[in-house]
Amino acid sequence: MTEPHYLNNQLMIEDVSLSQLAKEVGTPCYVYSRSELERNYLAYRHALDAFDSQRHKVCFAVKANSNIGVLSVLANLGSGFDIVSIGELERVLLAGGDPSQIVFSGVAKLRNEIERALDVGIHCFNVESETELQRLASIAEEKNCIAPISIRVNPDVDAETHPYISTGLKENKFGINIDQALDIYLRAQQCSSIRIIGIDCHIGSQLTTTAPFIDALQRVLTLVDQLEANGITLEHIDVGGGLGVTYQQEQPPTPGDYVQQLMQVLGDRPQTLLMEPGRSIAANAGVLLTRVDTIKTSDDRHFAIVDAAMNDMIRPALYSAWMDIVPLQANSSAQSHEYDIVGPVCETGDFLGKQRTLAIAEGDLLSVNSAGAYGFVMSSNYNSRVRAAEVMVQGASYQIVRQRETLEDLVKGESIVS
Ligand SMILES: *Cc1c(COP(=O)(O)O)cnc(C)c1O
């Protein structure tokens, strides 16, 4: 079993007891399961292989979890990667990722980022504006090379997810309005340093139904036909990421169901299908471990102040996200109460969960589940807190894939004014 599960009253990831791990590594710490990462990635691959092996690409969205250990597990399986910065590019290369399987997304790519990506020979630039297209064309020309591109269109569909993670509406900053995309493609066709290879969209994150994806794909295909009529034949269609996961009661489609529905819409079109899943590969492959530091009761409210905080895991504070919080082992001598699980940061928004019925005492260890995506990557040093360690479990063993920061790390590069 690769998801967290109890064995003899001990929460386990694979064959590692998380209490034991927390004792050895300390808290807060992120723990990932190698086999769960692999299983989630392979769910996409196998679904795609059922239609046409080799051709399709699954490009893990690095922004969901950019730890080099995590990326190396996926690179070992031959995964592609979707990046949004030069920092993510360097991480993928360090992890052993294949540059020719990298797609570069993001609303504004800087000159140095474009240069580096051209130098290493990435698969495709997902262009998000006309300015970017021109910048890319002129840099490629200077370097005497040809930049492969896809235009990210904004299909104007409502992903019906949290507004902060909805990206496919006209009012969002992402992509090129689908009505203007044909013009931009025609302009791109005139540039000798640009090679048009695809089209992409990404409408949002944590989608729990396929309808918005299918809606977006149909709009994209209308444009693909228009392009064809204008002499522009595409090699790939990139549907982005966004498939949701179960945090609480959500019942998102499986990657298998999702791929099957996409394929039905694509029919016998010749284009390769590209996907950029992030959350659905990493979220349920990770947990955040934390220790109850202080139990505090005021009037009728119970607070469990834990050693992880919004700087370690911002999803509850930022999106009001609900994350499951469970003890690493049942405490039979503690009384059960409804707790707000909060961190030590000086913000009222600093909570990991509210109104959770738990039987816990000071010193107990808790797991914040489904924390493998948009967890550590969004962490900060706010309140001058060092960032957590990250650990990869495989089988009965584990490896620290990022050391906990030290107080020296915290002030690295800073100096007093002389
Ligand atoms: C964030 C993002 C993804 C990944 O989204 P998930 O919801 O994590 O699957 C894919 N593509 C682009 C362009 C993104 O910005």
The ligand as an SDF file (V2000), in Angstrom:
LIG
                    3D

 15 15  0  0  0  0  0  0  0  0999 V2000
   -0.0010   24.9090  -12.6060 C   0  0  0  0  0  0  0  0  0  0  0  0
    0.0440   24.4580  -14.0030 C   0  0  0  0  0  0  0  0  0  0  0  0
   -0.0880   23.1040  -14.3160 C   0  0  0  0  0  0  0  0  0  0  0  0
   -0.3500   22.0460  -13.2730 C   0  0  0  0  0  0  0  0  0  0  0  0
   -1.6110   22.1410  -12.6970 O   0  0  0  0  0  0  0  0  0  0  0  0
   -2.1130   21.0370  -11.6570 P   0  0  0  0  0  0  0  0  0  0  0  0
   -3.4220   21.5240  -11.2020 O   0  0  0  0  0  0  0  0  0  0  0  0
   -1.1110   20.9780  -10.5640 O   0  0  0  0  0  0  0  0  0  0  0  0
   -2.2010   19.7390  -12.3960 O   0  0  0  0  0  0  0  0  0  0  0  0
    0.0130   22.7350  -15.6500 C   0  0  0  0  0  0  0  0  0  0  0  0
    0.2280   23.6550  -16.6220 N   0  0  0  0  0  0  0  0  0  0  0  0
    0.3640   24.9600  -16.3530 C   0  0  0  0  0  0  0  0  0  0  0  0
    0.6000   25.9130  -17.4610 C   0  0  0  0  0  0  0  0  0  0  0  0
    0.2840   25.4030  -15.0390 C   0  0  0  0  0  0  0  0  0  0  0  0
    0.3900   26.7150  -14.7830 O   0  0  0  0  0  0  0  0  0  0  0  0
  1  2  1  0
  2  3  1  0
  2 14  2  0
  3  4  1  0
  3 10  2  0
  4  5  1  0
  5  6  1  0
  6  7  2  0
  6  8  1  0
  6  9  1  0
 10 11  1  0
 11 12  2  0
 12 13  1  0
 12 14  1  0
 14 15  1  0
M  END
$$$$
